[in-house]
Amino acid sequence: MLKTGISILTIIYCTLCQAQSDSIKKLADRHLKLKFSYNSSLIYPGISSGIEFPFQQIDIQRLKKRGIGKSFTKGRFLTGNLSWYHHPYFHDNFYLTAEWVMRRTKSSGFIFEFSVGPGYSRTFLGGTTYRVADNGSISIIRHAGYNYALVTVGGGFGYDFSMKRQLPVSIFGKMNLLSMFPYNSTIYFRPVLELGFRYMPGRIKSKVTKESILK
Amino acid sequence: MRKLFLFSLILLFSGCQKEKIAFSRNVTEVFYVENAGASMRVMVQGNTLSNTYILIIHGGPGASAFFYNTKYISQNLEDKYAMVYWDQRDAGASQGSGNGGNLNLDQMVEDLKKVIQVLKFRYGKNMSLFLLGHSFGGLIAADFVTSSDYQYMIKGLINVDGSHNYPLNDTLTRQMLLTVGQYQVAQKRHVDKWKPIISYCNVHTGNFNIEESQQLEDYAAVAENYIDSIKYVNYFSQVLKYAVTDKYPLTAMLSNLIYSEDSNFNKELAISEFSSSLNKVTIPVLVLWGKYDFICPLALGEDFFNRISSTDKKMVISPRSGHNMILQDKKFFCEEVDAFVLNHR
């Protein structure tokens, strides 16, 4: 029994040591970010703004046998966005989204991210909208449009200037696919390209909490 | 902050509607007609000073009026008349929310009536209005002109390869595929393409169910490509050509097309026929048909032409076109439409 116990403890200890030697994880700084972007379907204009709350951010150093390997930051964010695009003669779409963002920032500053989240859309039709009553009288519907549930999925890349130059700004390009429903009786998919920047108010210098996390 | 608020208001209201009716030789206007859960897009383009309007009822179900708005039509019809491109419910750029239960023929005829009422409201009750139904649009047009006294809302009807009787359509499509296919095989033209079509038609002889009907339509759609004298229509290049300039909402058009093509509505269509009520039609009618239209064979056009009671009627056949005369024999199409409208407006 004692031998078995010692064996198990030894295995656990070795596993922990192994984990520590492979990578070092540190809780990184958490800063709220503001986002502004051009939000379009390539040729149709739009804008998007949002606020980003860091949920979890970890600095990771992957160690190799000979010296330090690559290091990067893994972030999980919750974002709230208000966006709009204008498709002439079709509709103007204002939509609110809440996204779960997974982002990896390399030590060089390059960013890769993926996001998914639900939302709400309100469209305004791209032309005067008429309604004809049964008696033949015709009226104009003001602010005609529809409410839709929305799900957005997106991915993109960018560059975080705070990694190298201490600038509290990052730029990004991201492709989102909006799916709005029930659109007529089906789902309306709309690819949207976002080009913009994120600003971190209050961030002057990167601070790292000296807290190690063991797997 | 105040400026930001004002800017937001401007953005909000720039997306909303403005009522501005223009009359000129070169108008482009878009408005929507809301009915039974759908907001249907209507584009008026061309010469509204002419007071003559040609309302296109597109094919499908689920296609779009965008495809009829070609450069050739702009140059050869829109300079004289105003073309009205109406996207039916669940088609093209038409929008709505959870309205699939209203996708049926009666509803579409009511939609058409309301589109006409709005056109007259905007452009004047004394306008000269013509309906131009193509393919599935021919079925809506046939239903419309045989319903109540609706035909008197328009000056004339132009039927371009339209189907007014789906069961008869299937029978005639099968006959034409067999007859033309066997001739083409005897001439050693596209033998490998025709053989499976002929085999299918030999096995499926009548009382077609919805799957057989759709298979016949699929064969009919490709069959005209095996007639060497018929111009091949590349829809993909058509879309590429006009998608940006005409501001196609591409994904909406695709979603609507996929939904409409697979909806239960097609079961209703499969048994729809208006041959028995066409004798009610007394308004001037022009029938334009492609000689090599397998989707709506020439005999279907003859059935339509022979059954209407109109004394002022004309049928013209294009030897160079299949189902899409507007693209395959555009000069012939525009000249015939122009002559008919000019004589009856």
HADDOCK unambig.tbl for C-alpha pairs under 7 A between the chains (distance, minus, plus):
assign (segid A and resid 89 and name CA) (segid B and resid 30 and name CA) 6.18 0.50 0.50
assign (segid A and resid 90 and name CA) (segid B and resid 93 and name CA) 6.62 0.50 0.50
assign (segid A and resid 92 and name CA) (segid B and resid 15 and name CA) 5.55 0.50 0.50
assign (segid A and resid 124 and name CA) (segid B and resid 15 and name CA) 6.26 0.50 0.50
assign (segid A and resid 124 and name CA) (segid B and resid 16 and name CA) 6.20 0.50 0.50
assign (segid A and resid 126 and name CA) (segid B and resid 15 and name CA) 6.72 0.50 0.50
assign (segid A and resid 127 and name CA) (segid B and resid 17 and name CA) 5.54 0.50 0.50
assign (segid A and resid 127 and name CA) (segid B and resid 30 and name CA) 5.58 0.50 0.50
assign (segid A and resid 127 and name CA) (segid B and resid 31 and name CA) 4.42 0.50 0.50
assign (segid A and resid 127 and name CA) (segid B and resid 32 and name CA) 6.12 0.50 0.50
assign (segid A and resid 128 and name CA) (segid B and resid 17 and name CA) 4.78 0.50 0.50
assign (segid A and resid 128 and name CA) (segid B and resid 18 and name CA) 6.14 0.50 0.50
assign (segid A and resid 128 and name CA) (segid B and resid 19 and name CA) 6.26 0.50 0.50
assign (segid A and resid 128 and name CA) (segid B and resid 31 and name CA) 4.88 0.50 0.50
assign (segid A and resid 128 and name CA) (segid B and resid 32 and name CA) 6.06 0.50 0.50
assign (segid A and resid 129 and name CA) (segid B and resid 31 and name CA) 5.88 0.50 0.50
assign (segid A and resid 129 and name CA) (segid B and resid 32 and name CA) 4.47 0.50 0.50
assign (segid A and resid 129 and name CA) (segid B and resid 33 and name CA) 5.58 0.50 0.50
assign (segid A and resid 129 and name CA) (segid B and resid 34 and name CA) 6.56 0.50 0.50
assign (segid A and resid 130 and name CA) (segid B and resid 32 and name CA) 6.21 0.50 0.50
assign (segid A and resid 130 and name CA) (segid B and resid 33 and name CA) 4.88 0.50 0.50
assign (segid A and resid 130 and name CA) (segid B and resid 34 and name CA) 5.90 0.50 0.50
assign (segid A and resid 131 and name CA) (segid B and resid 33 and name CA) 6.06 0.50 0.50
assign (segid A and resid 131 and name CA) (segid B and resid 34 and name CA) 5.20 0.50 0.50
assign (segid A and resid 131 and name CA) (segid B and resid 35 and name CA) 6.60 0.50 0.50
assign (segid A and resid 132 and name CA) (segid B and resid 114 and name CA) 6.28 0.50 0.50
assign (segid A and resid 143 and name CA) (segid B and resid 16 and name CA) 5.57 0.50 0.50
assign (segid A and resid 143 and name CA) (segid B and resid 17 and name CA) 6.80 0.50 0.50
assign (segid A and resid 146 and name CA) (segid B and resid 96 and name CA) 6.70 0.50 0.50
assign (segid A and resid 146 and name CA) (segid B and resid 97 and name CA) 6.77 0.50 0.50
assign (segid A and resid 182 and name CA) (segid B and resid 97 and name CA) 5.35 0.50 0.50
assign (segid A and resid 182 and name CA) (segid B and resid 98 and name CA) 5.37 0.50 0.50
assign (segid A and resid 183 and name CA) (segid B and resid 95 and name CA) 6.90 0.50 0.50
assign (segid A and resid 183 and name CA) (segid B and resid 96 and name CA) 5.92 0.50 0.50
assign (segid A and resid 183 and name CA) (segid B and resid 97 and name CA) 5.00 0.50 0.50
assign (segid A and resid 183 and name CA) (segid B and resid 98 and name CA) 6.55 0.50 0.50
assign (segid A and resid 184 and name CA) (segid B and resid 90 and name CA) 6.15 0.50 0.50
assign (segid A and resid 184 and name CA) (segid B and resid 95 and name CA) 5.92 0.50 0.50
assign (segid A and resid 184 and name CA) (segid B and resid 96 and name CA) 4.42 0.50 0.50
assign (segid A and resid 184 and name CA) (segid B and resid 97 and name CA) 4.47 0.50 0.50
assign (segid A and resid 184 and name CA) (segid B and resid 98 and name CA) 5.09 0.50 0.50
assign (segid A and resid 184 and name CA) (segid B and resid 99 and name CA) 5.38 0.50 0.50
assign (segid A and resid 184 and name CA) (segid B and resid 100 and name CA) 6.43 0.50 0.50
assign (segid A and resid 185 and name CA) (segid B and resid 97 and name CA) 6.59 0.50 0.50
assign (segid A and resid 185 and name CA) (segid B and resid 98 and name CA) 4.76 0.50 0.50
assign (segid A and resid 185 and name CA) (segid B and resid 99 and name CA) 5.74 0.50 0.50
assign (segid A and resid 185 and name CA) (segid B and resid 100 and name CA) 4.89 0.50 0.50
assign (segid A and resid 186 and name CA) (segid B and resid 255 and name CA) 6.77 0.50 0.50
assign (segid A and resid 186 and name CA) (segid B and resid 259 and name CA) 6.61 0.50 0.50
assign (segid A and resid 187 and name CA) (segid B and resid 255 and name CA) 6.79 0.50 0.50
assign (segid A and resid 188 and name CA) (segid B and resid 251 and name CA) 6.79 0.50 0.50
assign (segid A and resid 188 and name CA) (segid B and resid 252 and name CA) 5.78 0.50 0.50
assign (segid A and resid 188 and name CA) (segid B and resid 255 and name CA) 6.34 0.50 0.50
assign (segid A and resid 189 and name CA) (segid B and resid 251 and name CA) 6.06 0.50 0.50
assign (segid A and resid 190 and name CA) (segid B and resid 251 and name CA) 6.50 0.50 0.50
